[in-house]
Amino acid sequence: MFSKYKKADASAARPATAPQRAPSPALKAPTRATPAKPTPEDKDRKRKERLGELKVELHKRLLENLNLSALEHAAENDLRAEIQSIAAEALEEMSVVLNKEDRTQLNQELFDEVTGLGPLEPLLKDETVNDILVNGPKQIFVERDGKLQLTDITFKDERHLLRIIDKIVSAVGRRVDESNPYVDARLADGSRFNAMVPPIAVDGSLVSIRKFKKDKLGIDDLARFGAFTEEMAVYLQAAVACRLNIIVSGGTGSGKTTTLNALSSFIDNSERILTIEDTAELQLQQTHVGRMESRPPNVEGRGAVSQRDCLKNALRMRPDRIIVGETRGEEVIDMLQAMNTGHDGSMTTIHANNARDAVSRLENMIAMAGIEMPLKAVRAQVASAVNLIVQASRLQDGSRRMVSITELTGMEGEVISMQEVFRYERLGLQPDGKIIGRFTATGVRSHYSERFRQWGYDLPASLFEPNVGN
């Protein structure tokens, strides 16, 4: 029966060729070209195409035979056995014989289609993958060690990709279609999911998944990976424990959330912490943590709950610290006021290229929020609220570094005064593209040294001497 899925034999479909003439005596007979032998890549491609066709047909049969409402309560082993049984029966009816390897792969892919996210499931389970980027059904990239790589995984077609997208968003009560062509959601494991579908996505649906790491990276892990030095970690521990207000600044994918997670490990277990995020990603280990997540509007355009709404409500919930996953809009004014009015030790992240840019971004967000204040008053508010800016960066070799730690020390006239305490210096480039660099103190003693001492963190003067970390 499988013959009906095969293409007609190429030799049978080819029209009969005219009899060849004998070569002219004056001309040399052309050398007959030897037929090209199929390469291993061609064989593998045809094998994948064949398995893909089989998977589509078998998936239809599974949907016809499986009780989908009972899948939620079925044990994994029972479901696998049922899928294998239905697939084996269908293959027998179709007179298709597969070797053990292909049969195992087909059964796994069918299981992923029914219970998981189809072709994306192996990538989600791969611990080395940080990001999954889908550019249409035939092009899937992943990020490993800061570098993008094209995979050989594909979807059958655009309908297959849209079905997986719909499966993800419907599970969290969202929808995506022509009238609402983009969606932001969270997978069951906490991974961040974003999709944009046609007609906005021109060449096929676009999907971005920022994977959620089950094992949270702590300060010790980041120091071991070379993100910063132990001396910088000692300083940051004192800054968090002494309740300085901290902003983690950086570009997309620079490790801002990871750094914020690591810094939160220094918060005392007796403090009440409230977290506010668009997509819940923070993994705080303290006992007393209240997590909030904003919500987009429903189909009628109602029911939206913004980060600012959550932040206003959080101020009435007696928090010791407020942690905002990312400040990007009008909630900035409430965040700064919270930092100024008894919620010392609050933290957030912001998109900026350096500490001075981060301050400018705060000023711009206050202006975009419609708050009419003189620039000097805005800067005084920022200088009073923010104590420390930690700059994270992803370098050209894919490594992530804490390239600067800058203290805000107050106002000088109409300008916010800052001092850099630690920085990362680039020294060169290895032949393999790896960046050579070092962390060093700038030689400037911390503006908050007296505060550290009062809280029991008497940091030695040697910590701030240049070339620390060599």
C-alpha positions in Angstrom: 0.0 0.0 0.0 2.9 2.4 0.6 3.4 2.4 -3.1 0.7 5.1 -3.4 2.9 7.5 -1.5 5.9 6.9 -3.7 6.6 8.9 -6.8 6.2 7.2 -10.1 9.3 5.4 -11.3 11.4 8.0 -13.1 12.5 5.6 -15.8 8.9 4.6 -16.6 7.7 8.2 -16.8 10.6 9.3 -19.1 9.7 9.5 -22.8 11.5 7.2 -25.2 14.5 8.8 -26.6 15.3 8.9 -30.3 17.9 6.3 -31.6 21.4 7.8 -31.4 23.1 8.5 -34.7 26.5 7.0 -35.4 29.2 9.6 -34.9 30.5 11.4 -37.9 33.9 10.1 -39.1 35.2 13.7 -38.8 34.0 14.0 -35.2 35.2 12.1 -32.1 32.5 10.2 -30.3 31.8 11.9 -27.0 32.9 10.1 -23.9 29.9 8.6 -22.1 29.5 10.1 -18.6 29.2 7.6 -15.8 26.0 7.9 -13.9 26.4 9.7 -10.5 26.2 7.4 -7.5 24.0 8.6 -4.7 26.0 10.1 -1.9 25.5 9.2 1.8 23.9 12.7 2.2 21.3 11.9 -0.5 20.5 8.6 1.1 20.1 10.2 4.5 17.9 12.9 3.0 15.7 10.5 1.2 15.4 8.4 4.4 14.3 11.4 6.4 11.8 12.4 3.7 10.4 8.8 3.8 10.2 8.8 7.6 8.6 12.3 7.5 5.8 11.0 5.1 5.2 8.0 7.3 5.0 10.2 10.4 2.4 12.4 8.9 0.2 9.4 7.9 0.7 7.7 11.3 0.0 10.9 13.2 -3.4 11.1 11.4 -4.2 7.5 12.5 -3.1 8.2 16.1 -5.5 11.2 16.2 -8.3 8.9 14.9 -7.6 6.1 17.4 -6.3 7.8 20.6 -8.7 9.2 23.2 -7.1 12.6 23.5 -9.0 13.6 26.6 -7.5 10.6 28.4 -3.9 11.5 27.5 -3.6 14.0 30.4 -4.0 11.2 32.9 -2.2 8.4 31.1 1.2 7.1 32.3 4.1 7.7 30.0 4.9 4.0 29.6 1.3 3.1 28.8 1.0 5.9 26.2 4.3 4.9 24.6 3.1 1.3 24.4 -0.2 2.4 22.9 1.5 4.6 20.3 3.9 1.7 19.3 1.0 -0.7 19.0 -1.1 1.6 16.8 2.0 2.5 14.7 3.0 -1.2 14.2 -0.5 -2.1 13.1 -0.6 0.8 10.6 2.8 0.0 9.2 1.7 -3.6 8.7 -1.4 -2.5 6.8 0.7 -0.2 4.7 3.2 -3.1 4.0 6.1 -0.9 5.2 9.1 -2.6 6.8 11.5 -0.5 8.9 14.7 -1.5 10.7 14.9 -1.2 14.4 16.6 2.2 14.4 14.1 3.8 12.1 11.2 2.3 14.0 12.5 3.5 17.3 13.0 7.0 15.9 9.6 7.1 14.4 7.9 6.0 17.6 9.8 8.7 19.5 8.8 11.4 17.0 5.2 10.3 17.2 5.3 10.4 21.0 6.7 14.0 20.8 4.0 15.0 18.3 1.2 13.7 20.6 2.5 14.8 24.0 5.2 17.4 23.2 6.3 20.0 20.7 7.1 17.7 17.8 10.5 18.4 16.1 11.4 20.9 18.8 11.2 18.4 21.6 14.8 17.0 21.2 16.1 20.6 21.2 14.2 21.4 24.4 15.7 18.4 26.1 19.3 19.2 24.9 21.0 20.8 27.8 23.7 22.5 25.6 21.0 24.5 23.7 20.3 28.0 25.1 18.0 29.4 22.4 15.9 27.8 19.7 15.1 30.1 16.7 12.7 29.0 13.9 12.6 30.8 10.6 9.8 29.1 8.8 9.2 25.3 8.7 12.5 24.4 7.0 15.1 26.4 9.0 15.7 25.9 12.7 18.7 27.5 14.4 20.0 26.9 17.9 22.5 28.8 20.1 25.2 26.8 21.8 28.0 28.5 23.7 27.0 31.9 22.4 27.2 30.8 18.7 24.3 30.2 16.3 24.1 26.9 14.5 21.8 25.7 11.7 20.2 22.3 12.6 19.0 19.5 10.3 15.6 19.4 12.0 12.6 20.7 10.0 8.8 20.7 10.1 6.8 19.0 7.4 5.3 22.3 6.2 3.9 25.6 7.5 0.7 23.9 8.7 2.7 21.5 10.9 4.6 24.5 12.4 1.4 26.4 13.0 -0.2 23.4 14.7 2.7 23.2 17.2 2.5 27.0 17.8 -1.2 26.7 18.5 -0.6 23.8 20.8 1.8 25.9 22.9 -0.3 29.1 23.1 -3.6 27.4 23.7 -2.1 25.6 26.8 -1.6 29.0 28.5 -4.9 30.5 27.4 -3.5 32.6 24.5 -4.3 32.6 20.8 -2.5 33.5 17.6 -4.0 34.0 14.2 -4.3 36.5 11.4 -6.1 39.0 13.6 -3.6 38.5 16.4 -0.4 37.5 14.6 2.1 37.6 17.5 2.1 36.1 21.0 4.4 35.9 24.0 4.0 32.9 26.3 5.8 30.6 28.7 6.3 26.9 28.3 5.5 24.3 31.0 9.2 24.2 32.0 9.4 28.0 32.3 11.1 28.7 28.9 10.2 32.0 27.3 8.3 31.6 24.0 7.6 34.2 21.3 5.9 33.6 17.9 4.9 35.7 14.9 2.8 34.1 12.2 1.8 35.1 8.6 0.9 37.6 7.2 3.3 39.5 9.4 6.0 36.8 9.1 6.6 36.8 5.4 8.5 33.5 4.8 6.8 31.4 7.4 6.1 31.6 11.1 8.9 32.9 13.3 9.5 31.3 16.7 12.0 32.2 19.4 12.4 30.1 22.5 14.7 31.2 25.3 15.3 28.0 27.3 14.8 27.9 31.1 17.7 26.3 32.9 16.7 23.8 35.5 20.0 24.2 37.4 20.3 27.8 38.5 23.7 29.3 38.1 25.0 30.8 41.3 27.7 33.3 42.0 30.3 30.5 42.4 29.3 29.0 39.0 29.6 32.3 37.2 33.0 33.1 38.8 34.2 29.6 37.8 33.0 30.2 34.2 35.0 33.5 34.1 32.0 35.9 34.1 33.7 37.9 36.9 36.2 37.4 39.7 35.9 36.3 43.3 36.9 39.8 44.4 34.0 41.2 42.4 31.7 38.6 44.0 32.8 39.6 47.5 32.0 43.3 46.6 28.6 42.3 45.1 27.7 40.2 48.2 28.3 43.2 50.4 26.3 45.5 48.1 23.3 43.1 48.1 23.5 42.3 51.8 23.7 46.1 52.7 20.6 46.7 50.6 22.0 48.9 47.8 19.6 49.4 44.9 21.0 47.6 41.9 20.3 47.8 38.2 21.7 45.1 35.9 22.3 46.6 32.5 23.1 44.9 29.2 22.0 44.0 25.7 19.8 41.1 24.6 21.2 37.7 25.5 24.0 39.2 27.6 23.0 37.3 30.8 21.1 40.0 32.7 18.5 37.6 34.1 21.1 35.1 35.0 23.1 37.8 36.8 20.0 39.0 38.6 19.3 35.5 39.8 22.8 35.1 41.1 22.7 38.4 42.9 19.5 37.5 44.6 21.2 34.5 46.3 22.8 37.0 48.7 19.5 38.2 50.0 18.8 37.1 53.6 16.2 34.3 54.0 14.2 36.4 56.5 13.3 39.1 54.0 10.0 39.3 52.1 10.6 39.5 48.4 8.1 40.3 45.6 9.1 39.7 42.0 7.3 41.2 39.0 7.9 40.0 35.4 6.3 39.9 32.0 7.3 36.2 31.8 8.3 34.5 35.0 11.9 33.5 34.8 13.5 34.4 38.1 14.4 31.4 40.3 14.8 32.8 43.8 15.6 30.3 46.5 14.5 32.3 49.5 11.5 31.1 51.6 9.4 34.3 51.5 8.9 35.0 47.8 5.8 36.3 46.1 5.8 36.0 42.3 3.7 38.1 40.0 3.4 38.0 36.2 1.8 40.6 33.9 -1.1 39.6 31.6 -1.9 40.8 28.1 -5.5 41.8 27.1 -8.0 39.2 26.1 -9.8 38.9 22.7 -12.0 41.8 23.5 -9.0 43.9 24.4 -9.8 43.9 28.2 -8.3 42.3 31.3 -4.7 43.5 30.7 -2.5 43.7 33.9 0.7 45.6 33.3 3.9 45.5 35.2 3.0 48.9 36.6 -0.3 47.6 37.9 1.6 44.8 39.7 4.2 47.2 41.0 1.6 49.6 42.4 -0.1 46.7 44.2 3.2 45.3 45.4 3.8 48.5 47.4 0.8 47.7 49.5 2.0 44.1 50.3 4.7 45.0 52.8 7.7 43.9 50.7 11.3 44.3 52.0 12.6 44.1 48.5 11.0 44.4 45.1 12.6 42.7 42.1 11.4 43.7 38.6 12.5 41.3 35.9 12.9 44.0 33.3 12.0 47.7 33.5 11.0 48.9 30.0 8.1 51.3 30.3 6.0 53.5 32.5 6.6 51.3 35.6 10.0 52.9 35.9 8.7 55.8 37.9 7.0 53.5 40.5 10.2 51.4 40.6 12.4 54.5 41.4 9.9 55.7 44.0 9.9 52.3 45.7 13.7 52.4 45.8 13.5 55.8 47.4 10.7 55.1 50.0 11.8 52.2 52.2 12.3 49.4 49.8 16.1 49.5 49.8 17.8 46.6 48.1 15.4 46.4 45.2 16.8 45.2 41.8 15.8 45.3 38.2 17.3 44.9 34.7 17.4 47.3 31.8 18.6 47.3 28.2 21.6 49.6 27.8 25.2 49.4 26.5 26.9 51.0 29.5 26.2 52.6 32.8 25.8 56.1 31.4 23.4 54.8 28.7 21.4 53.0 31.5 20.8 56.3 33.3 19.8 58.0 30.0 17.3 55.1 29.4 15.8 55.7 32.8 15.4 59.4 32.0 13.8 58.6 28.6 11.4 56.1 30.1 10.2 58.6 32.7 9.6 61.1 29.9 7.7 58.5 27.8 5.5 57.7 30.8 4.1 61.2 30.5 5.6 62.5 33.8 6.3 66.2 33.3 9.3 66.9 35.5 12.4 69.1 35.0 15.4 67.2 33.8 17.3 68.1 36.9 14.5 66.7 39.1 14.4 63.5 37.1 18.2 63.0 37.5 18.0 63.8 41.2 15.4 61.1 41.5 17.6 58.6 39.6 20.7 59.5 41.6 18.9 59.1 44.9 17.2 55.8 44.0 20.0 53.9 42.1 23.2 53.0 43.9 24.9 50.5 41.6 24.8 49.6 37.9 26.2 46.2 36.9 26.9 46.0 33.2 26.7 42.6 31.6 27.8 42.0 28.0 28.1 39.2 25.4 31.4 39.5 23.7 32.1 38.6 20.0 33.4 35.1 20.9 30.0 34.3 22.5 31.3 34.6 26.1 29.4 36.6 28.7 31.2 38.9 31.0 30.4 41.4 33.8 32.3 44.2 32.0 31.7 47.0 34.6 30.5 47.7 38.1 29.7 51.4 38.5 28.5 53.3 41.6 26.2 56.3 41.4 27.5 58.8 44.0 25.1 61.7 43.7 24.7 64.9 41.7 27.3 67.4 40.5 25.4 70.4 39.3 22.8 68.9 36.8 24.9 65.8 36.0 24.7 62.4 37.8 28.2 61.6 39.1 29.5 58.0 38.8 32.6 56.1 39.5 33.6 52.7 38.1 34.9 50.3 40.7 35.6 47.2 38.5 36.0 46.7 34.8 36.9 44.1 32.2 39.9 45.0 29.9 40.3 43.4 26.5 43.9 42.7 25.7 43.8 40.9 22.4 42.4 38.0 20.3 43.5 34.4 20.1 43.8 32.7 16.6 40.7 30.7 17.3 38.7 34.0 17.9 38.7 33.8 21.7 39.0 37.1 23.4 42.0 37.6 25.8 41.2 39.9 28.7 41.3 40.5 32.4 39.2 41.9 35.2 40.7 44.7 37.2 39.7 47.1 39.9 40.1 50.8 38.9 41.8 51.9 42.1 38.8 53.9 43.3 37.6 53.0 46.8 33.9 52.3 47.1 31.7 55.3 47.9 29.7 52.9 50.1 32.7 51.6 52.2 31.4 53.2 55.4 28.0 51.7 54.8 29.6 48.3 54.2 31.5 48.6 57.5 28.4 49.5 59.5 26.6 46.4 58.2 29.5 44.2 59.1 31.3 44.0 55.7 34.6 45.6 56.2 36.1 45.2 52.7 39.9 45.4 52.6 41.5 48.2 50.7 43.4 45.7 48.6 40.1 44.7 47.0 40.0 48.0 45.2 43.7 48.0 44.0 44.2 47.8 40.2 44.8 44.5 38.4 42.8 42.5 40.9 42.0 39.1 39.3 45.3 38.6 37.4 
